[in-house]
Amino acid sequence: VMSDWWALQTRAGATSGTDMDMPGTDGFFSAGILQTLPHAHVDDMAQRVLQGMSRVSAFRDPGPASCRAGCNCSALLYEANATKAEHVALARRLATEGAVLLKNNAPEGAGVPAHAASVAFPALEPATGSEPLLPLRAGQTIAVLGKACDAPALKAGPLLSWTDGDYYVVGGSGRVLSNRVRTVLDGLRGRGFRLQVSSSDRERDIDAALRGADVAITCGGARSSEYYDRTTLRLDQDDLVAASLARAKSAGVPAVVVVLAPGAVLLPWRNEATAILLAFLSGQETGEAVADVLTGRAEPGGRLPVTLPSAEADALQPCPG
């Protein structure tokens, strides 16, 4: 049994079933404390640790082509480029299969047939027609609204904290950075659309991009990391998304919201959007996967692994401290 990093809060951990205290800098497994325990108890703790290491061949010579963790793995872990076409294809497929289409209504004024069904998302307005907005079609003029649709990815460097995350990867010890992240805007290029891009979050730029557009796409994201809780379930661009939807409605342009988020988020503007695609944090192929779903090249087969609350009060609050 291994503790999470700095999870032990008592000197009694070693007598209560914990075999390893990580990262071992809190003094709870100091030599002085372990020396007060029966030798047989310490032997049992060590045996369980060594058995786990043996099962994964930790004691076997890795050979000259490999490395030993903590000794000489830096080059293989942080400098080698192991990406092949198969890896890129897999990343794109996984990102596509994880996308969840929360809403796909017909644009307002399309007419409501007798058999029109409501979308399967609580608290959303019912579908308004038989021809949903998605998939997008080649030849359409698409207004792409807001910085989040072309948000830059994190780059490795001396100023990067291990807890930093972005709209493509979670921060923390499991973070994997790529030097070729595809943004939503990247994915839309080369698909036969006429793109009118508002690369700022200014409302006058949004209005300019909406002129003559057939469809609007606006994006919102949220970051998350190991080690600390999010302070809100709102998207970073929540106000911008709401403003974009309002201005698109005034212009008579149906709008899609693409959400890049690490888990549960609030969608207070959900009834103003014609379609909503939740892509989560989808890695380097985010933009291509989003475009595949929006154009119908791929089926949005993802299902929600979390509940999306209507308000923050509906969710369990983080522990204080």
N, C-alpha and C positions, 0 to 999 in steps of 0.2 A: 504494500500500500504506500503510495507516494503522495505527498501533499501537493496542492497547487502552490505556485510561487507566493511565499509569505502568507499562506493561509493558516498556518498554525498560530494559535494565540496563547498557548500555554506550554509550560515545561512538561506537562503530563502526556504529551503526544506519543512519546516512545513507549509508554506503559499502556496506551489506549488503542494500540493496533496500527500505528503509523510506523512503517519501516524506513522511509526516506523523508527527510525534511528538505524541501527545495525553496530557494536555491542554497540553503545551508548557511546563510549569513546572519540568522536571527538569534543564534545562541541556544536555541531549544534542544539541539542535538550536539552540544559541545562535549568534548572528551570528559569533562568533569561530571556532566549529567549521565552520560552513558556508563561511566565507571561505577555509578551507584546502583546500576541494574544487575540482576543475576546474570552470570556469564552465559547460562543456557538461553536466556531470553535474547541477549544480544546476538548469540550464534544463530538463533532462529530468524531474527531480522535479517542478518547478513545472508543467510542461506536463501531466503526468498528473493533477495535482490540479485544474487549471483545466478539463481536458477533462471530468472527472467532474462538476464544477459546471455546465458548459455543458449536459451531457446532461439535467440536471434543471431547466434554465431558471433557474438561480440568478442570472443576470445580467439577466433580463427584468424590466421594471417590473411589480411585482405589482398595481398599480392601487390605488385608494383603499379598496376593500372588503377588501383582503388585508393582509398584513404581511410584513416581512422579518425572518427569524430573527436574534435577537440585538439587534434594534433596537426594534421596536414590536409584538411578538407577545404580550405579557403578557396583555392583555385577552382575546384570542381563545383563548389556550391555557389560561388558568386561571380566567377569569371567565365566559365564555360558556356557556350551557346549550344544547347542540345535541341533547339527547335528545328523540326523538319516539317514538311508539308503535311504529314500525317498528324502531327501535334496540332497544327493550326486548324485542320479540318475537325479534329476532335473538340478543340476549344469552341469552335463555332457551333458545332452540333449541340454540345452541352448547354451553351448559352441560349440557343434557340429552344431547346426542349424545356428549359427552366422558365421561360417567359410565360406570364399569365395574362391573358386578355380579360380584363375586368369588365369591359364595356365595349359594345360595338353597335351603336344605334344608327338609324338612318338620319341623314341631315334633316333639319326642320323643314317642313313644307313638302316632304317627299310623298305624303299620303300614308294613310294607315289602313292596311288591308284587314279583313276580319280575322285572319289567322295570325296576326302579328303577336309575337311572344315577348314577354319581359326578359331582360338579361338576368342571368343567375347571380346577382350581387345585391345583397340587402341594402335598403335605403337609397337605391338608385332609381331614377325615373324609368318607367317602362319604355321599351323600344318604340320608336315612332314611325316605323315603316318597314317594308319588306326588303329593301335594298340597303344593307348597312354600309357605313362609310368605308370600312376596310373590306377587302384589300385595296390599296392605292393602285392607280393604273398609270402606265407609261403615257407621257404626253401631258399629264396634269401639271399645273403650276402650284408648287408647294412653298408656303411661307414657313421658314424655320426660325423659331423665335427664342432668343435668350442664350446666354453664355453656356448654360449647362449642356446644350446640345453639341457643343464642341469643347467641352471641358478638358484641359490638358491633364495628362496622367502624371503621377509622381515619377520622378527620376532619382536614381540612386546618387548619393552625394554626401559630403561631410555635414551638411546642414539638415539632413533628413533624420527625423526621430524614428525610432523603431515602432512607435505607436501611431505614426501618421497613416492615414487611409485616404482614399479618394472615392470617386463614383464608380470605380471598376474593381477595386480590391479592398478588403478589410485591413485595418492596421493591426500590428502586433507580430508575434513570433511566427505566425503562419502566413504572413504576407509574401506574395510572389509578384515581383515587378517585371514588366515587359517593356522593351524599347520600341514596340510597334503596336501600341493600343489604338484601336479603331473607334473613333467617336461616332455618335449618332449621325452627325453631319457627314463624316467620312463614308459611312455606310450608305447614305442616300445618294451620294455622287455616283455618276455612271449608271444610274438605273432608268434613264430615259425621262427624268423629271426636269422641269425648269424650276430651279431653286432660287428663291428670294430670301436672303439670309439677313436677319437682324442679329449681329454678333455682339450687341450690347444688350443691356437690360433697360434701356431708355424707352419710354412709351412712344416717343415720336418715331423712333426707329422701327418699333413694332408696327405702327400704323403704315409706314412706308412699305414694309415687307408684305403687309396684308393686301395692298392694292392690286387688284386683278388676280388674287390667288384663288385656287379652287379648294384647297385644303390648307389648314395651318397645323404645324407640329410644334409644340412647346415642351420643354423638358424640365424636370425638377429632380434633385438628388439629395441624398443624406449620407453622411459618413459615420463610420463606427470603428471601434478598435477594442482590442484586448486592453484590460487594465482600468478602464473607466467606463461609466454609463453615459449614454446620450442624455443631454439635458432636456430634450424635447422630441416629440414624434413628428413635428412639422418638417416639411422639406425646407432646405436652405433657400429655395426660390419660391416659397409658398405664395408670397404676395405677388411676385411676377407672374406665376401661373394663373392666379385669379385675375390679374389685370389683362393678361393675354387673352384669356377666355372671354372676358367682358368686351374687349375691343374687337375680337374676332366675331363675336355675336353681333355687335353693332355693324360690322362690315358685311354681315351675311355669309361668313366663311365658317364651315364646320371645322372643329378643332380636335386634334388627338393630343393627349398628354402622355409622354413617355416618362416613367418613374424609375430612377436608378437608386435603389435603396437597399440597406442591409437587412431589413426585416419589416416589422410592423411600422406603418406610417399613417398619418392623417391625410384624408383627401376631402377637405371641407368644401371644395369647389366641384365635387364629383358630378353633381347634377347639371353643371354648366358645360361639361365636356361631352362631345359626341362619342368619343372612344377613349379608352384608357388602357395602356399597356404597362404592366409592372414587370420590369426586367431584372430586378434585384441588382446585385453586384456581379456582373457577368464576365469580368476579366478582359483580356486583350481583344477578343472578338465581339465585344459589346455592340458596336455600331453595325457590323455586318449581320449579326443575329437579329437585332431590332429591325433592320431594313428587310431581312428575309421574311419576318413575320408581317410587317406592315404591307408588304407587296404580295403576300400570299404564296411566296416561294416555299415557305415552311409553315406547318400547322402549329398554332400556339397551344401546345398540348400540356403546358405546365398547370399545376393545381396549387392552390394556396397552402403552404406549410404553416402559416401563422394566421391569426385572426386580425383583421384590420378594424380597429375601434373607430366609432363615430367621433369620439372625443377623448382627450387624454385621461379624463376622469374614469373612463370605462376600462382602462388598462391598469395592471398592477404597477404601483409606483416603485422606483428604485429605493433601495435601503439608504437611509441617511448616513453620511460620513464616508 
